[in-house]
Amino acid sequence: MISTATKIRRIRDKLSRIGIRENNLDDDAILAAYSINQIGNLCPVPRAR
C-alpha cells in the first residue's frame, strides 16, 4: 500500500499530464475526487447517490 503523500503526488502528476490543473484544490479534495488503482491508472472515486 502506498502512502497518502505518494498517492497525492501521483494523482497530481497524472492530472497535469492529461491537462487538468487541480492546483486550487487541497489534498483532501484531491483524495475525495480521484484515486490511483492497483495498476497505477488514475480513476474517479465513486460517489454515493
N, C-alpha and C positions, 0 to 999 in steps of 0.2 A: 504494500500500500504506500502511495506517495504522500508526502507531507502537504499540508494545506498551502504553504508558501510556494512550493514547487508547482502544485496544481494551478494556483492563480497565475504564476508566471507563464506556464504553458498555455493556459486559456488566453491570456492577453497576447501572447506571441501568435497563436493561431488566428485570433481575431484580426490582428494587424496584417497578417499575411493575406487574408481574404478581403481586406479593405474596410473593415468595420472598426472604427475608432471608439473605444469604450473608456477613454481617459477620464470622463467626468463621473464614472461610477466607482464607488468604493469597493473594497474587496468582498464584503458581504453581499452586495448586489450582484457582483460578477458570479459568485458561487451559487446564488439563488437562481440565476438565469441560465448558466452554462455549466457543462461538466466535460470531463475527458473520460472516454470509455477505456476498457482494458486494452484495446488495440492502439489507443493513442489518438483517436479521432475526436474532434470537437462535436458535441451533441447538446441539444437543449434539454433542460431539466423539465420533465413532465409536470404540468400544473394540474392541480385538482380543480374540478368544476363545482 
